[in-house]
Amino acid sequence: MTPKNRRAIRTALQTLAAVAAVLPALAAVVADSDALAAAAPWAVAAAVTAAGAAGVVARIMAAPAFERLLDRFGLGLTDDDPGGRAQ
């Protein structure tokens, strides 16, 4: 698996973890409202879609052209370690 794909998958997983962190609070609010309970499946689908979209955006941002654009603003990532391990 390429480092760019790994980063995209990690971003999607991080987004999913962030959504999972707020699920208990969301479940408490939904339990108190019948209208929100009806919308709960849509909220879950939206959360999964957000995680997938975050992965796609991360993959696009890993493209060389986009990386050069980010470098112009000092936001690019440099791959100092080709093995992908932090030093």
C-alpha positions in Angstrom: 0.0 0.0 0.0 1.4 3.4 -0.9 2.0 6.0 1.8 -0.6 8.3 0.2 -3.3 5.6 0.4 -2.2 4.8 4.0 -2.6 8.5 4.9 -6.0 8.7 3.3 -7.2 5.6 5.2 -5.8 7.0 8.5 -7.6 10.2 7.9 -10.9 8.4 7.4 -10.3 6.3 10.5 -9.5 9.4 12.5 -12.7 11.1 11.3 -14.7 8.0 12.2 -13.1 7.9 15.7 -14.0 11.6 16.2 -17.6 10.9 15.2 -17.7 7.8 17.5 -16.5 10.0 20.4 -19.6 12.2 20.2 -22.0 9.3 19.6 -22.9 8.8 23.3 -24.0 12.5 23.6 -25.9 12.2 20.4 -27.6 9.0 21.5 -28.7 10.8 24.7 -30.2 13.6 22.8 -31.9 11.3 20.3 -33.4 9.2 23.1 -35.2 12.3 24.4 -36.8 13.2 21.1 -39.0 11.1 18.8 -38.3 13.4 15.8 -34.5 13.0 16.3 -34.9 9.3 16.7 -36.5 9.1 13.3 -33.5 11.0 11.8 -30.9 8.8 13.6 -30.3 6.5 10.6 -29.6 9.5 8.4 -27.2 10.9 11.0 -25.3 7.6 11.0 -25.2 7.6 7.2 -23.9 11.2 7.3 -21.2 10.3 9.7 -20.0 7.4 7.6 -20.1 9.7 4.5 -18.1 12.3 6.3 -15.4 9.8 7.1 -15.3 8.6 3.6 -15.1 12.1 2.2 -12.3 12.9 4.6 -10.4 10.0 3.2 -10.9 11.1 -0.3 -9.9 14.7 0.5 -6.8 13.4 2.2 -5.9 11.3 -0.9 -6.4 14.4 -3.1 -4.2 16.5 -0.8 -1.5 13.9 -1.1 -1.2 14.5 -4.9 2.1 16.1 -5.9 0.4 19.2 -7.4 -1.6 19.8 -4.3 1.4 19.2 -2.1 3.3 21.8 -4.0 0.4 24.2 -3.5 0.4 23.6 0.2 4.2 24.0 0.3 3.8 27.5 -1.0 1.8 28.3 2.1 4.1 26.4 4.4 1.6 23.7 5.0 3.2 20.9 3.0 4.4 17.6 4.4 7.9 16.4 3.7 8.7 12.7 3.6 12.1 12.8 5.3 11.8 9.1 6.1 10.8 7.0 3.1 9.8 4.2 5.4 6.9 6.2 6.8 8.1 6.0 10.4 8.3 9.0 12.7 11.7 9.8 14.0 
